[in-house]
Amino acid sequence: MPAADLNQLIAFFFNVSGRATRQEYLLGLGFIFSLNAAILNIAIGQATGEVPFGTLLLLTLPFMPSQLVIAARRCHDLGLPGGFVLLFIVPFVGLFWMIALALIPGSAAANPYGPPVRYRSE
């Protein structure tokens, strides 16, 4: 993989500045959830008995920062501060907020977080 592609991939999952479209948000979360599912499937398949919840949590915890970064950039696209990702930790509200971020269109005009993504020149 060329260095530029690797840098873009790392920036996509770990750089909180800028904006993310609905498509980028859904693709990023889908990728992370797929990785989580694969790891959990392997862990549960290797277990001889019940797998403690703490073990499952530890296996999925490393992916949490990437999920929050993508969601923060999605909030930026809506003109909201990235702190709105804290709604994810509120029971029931977090699920609805995750879905809302996927459905609400981003602002068409430039906002404090940059120009609309479709007009971005890179």
C-alpha positions as CSV (number, residue, x, y, z in Angstrom):
1,M,0.0,0.0,0.0
2,P,1.5,3.4,-1.0
3,A,2.4,5.7,1.9
4,A,-0.2,8.3,0.8
5,D,-3.0,5.7,0.9
6,L,-1.9,4.6,4.4
7,N,-1.7,8.2,5.6
8,Q,-5.2,8.8,4.3
9,L,-6.5,5.7,6.0
10,I,-4.9,6.6,9.3
11,A,-6.3,10.2,9.0
12,F,-9.8,8.8,8.2
13,F,-9.9,6.9,11.4
14,F,-7.8,9.1,13.8
15,N,-8.0,12.7,12.6
16,V,-10.9,14.5,14.2
17,S,-10.6,17.7,12.2
18,G,-12.8,18.3,9.2
19,R,-16.1,17.0,8.1
20,A,-17.4,13.5,7.1
21,T,-20.4,12.8,4.7
22,R,-23.1,10.4,5.6
23,Q,-21.5,7.9,3.2
24,E,-18.1,8.2,4.9
25,Y,-19.7,7.8,8.3
26,L,-21.6,4.7,7.3
27,L,-18.7,3.1,5.6
28,G,-16.3,3.8,8.5
29,L,-18.7,2.5,11.1
30,G,-19.6,-0.5,9.0
31,F,-15.9,-1.3,8.7
32,I,-15.3,-1.0,12.4
33,F,-18.4,-3.0,13.3
34,S,-17.3,-5.7,10.9
35,L,-13.9,-5.9,12.5
36,N,-15.5,-6.1,15.9
37,A,-17.8,-8.9,14.8
38,A,-15.0,-10.9,13.3
39,I,-12.9,-10.5,16.5
40,L,-15.8,-11.4,18.7
41,N,-16.6,-14.4,16.5
42,I,-13.1,-15.7,16.7
43,A,-13.0,-15.1,20.5
44,I,-16.3,-16.9,21.1
45,G,-15.3,-19.7,18.8
46,Q,-12.1,-20.3,20.6
47,A,-13.7,-20.3,24.0
48,T,-14.5,-23.6,25.6
49,G,-17.1,-22.2,28.0
50,E,-18.8,-18.9,28.5
51,V,-16.8,-15.8,27.6
52,P,-16.9,-13.1,30.3
53,F,-18.4,-9.8,29.4
54,G,-15.2,-8.1,30.4
55,T,-13.2,-10.0,27.9
56,L,-15.6,-9.1,25.1
57,L,-15.5,-5.5,26.2
58,L,-11.6,-5.5,26.1
59,L,-11.7,-7.0,22.6
60,T,-13.9,-4.2,21.2
61,L,-12.5,-1.3,23.3
62,P,-9.6,-0.5,20.9
63,F,-12.0,0.4,18.2
64,M,-13.9,2.9,20.3
65,P,-11.6,5.9,19.5
66,S,-12.0,5.4,15.8
67,Q,-15.8,5.3,16.1
68,L,-15.8,8.5,18.1
69,V,-13.5,10.3,15.6
70,I,-15.7,9.4,12.7
71,A,-18.8,10.5,14.6
72,A,-17.2,13.7,15.6
73,R,-16.4,14.5,12.0
74,R,-20.0,13.7,11.1
75,C,-21.1,16.2,13.8
76,H,-18.8,18.8,12.2
77,D,-20.6,18.2,8.9
78,L,-23.8,19.1,10.6
79,G,-22.3,22.3,12.1
80,L,-22.2,20.8,15.6
81,P,-19.2,20.5,17.9
82,G,-17.6,17.1,18.2
83,G,-18.6,16.9,21.9
84,F,-22.0,15.7,20.7
85,V,-20.5,12.2,20.4
86,L,-21.0,12.0,24.2
87,L,-24.6,11.3,23.4
88,F,-23.5,7.8,22.5
89,I,-23.0,7.0,26.1
90,V,-26.5,7.9,27.1
91,P,-28.7,4.7,27.1
92,F,-31.1,4.5,24.2
93,V,-30.3,8.1,23.1
94,G,-26.9,6.8,21.8
95,L,-28.5,4.4,19.4
96,F,-30.9,7.0,18.1
97,W,-28.1,9.6,17.8
98,M,-26.0,7.1,15.8
99,I,-28.9,6.6,13.4
100,A,-29.7,10.3,13.2
101,L,-26.1,11.0,12.2
102,A,-26.5,8.6,9.3
103,L,-29.8,10.2,8.1
104,I,-29.5,13.9,8.6
105,P,-27.9,15.7,5.6
106,G,-24.9,17.8,6.3
107,S,-24.9,21.6,5.9
108,A,-24.5,22.7,2.3
109,A,-22.5,25.8,3.2
110,A,-19.1,26.2,4.7
111,N,-19.2,26.1,8.5
112,P,-16.5,26.6,11.2
113,Y,-15.2,23.0,10.4
114,G,-14.6,23.6,6.7
115,P,-16.3,23.6,3.4
116,P,-18.7,20.9,2.4
117,V,-16.9,17.7,1.7
118,R,-18.0,17.4,-1.9
119,Y,-16.2,20.7,-2.7
120,R,-13.0,19.8,-0.8
121,S,-9.9,20.0,-3.0
122,E,-7.1,17.5,-2.0
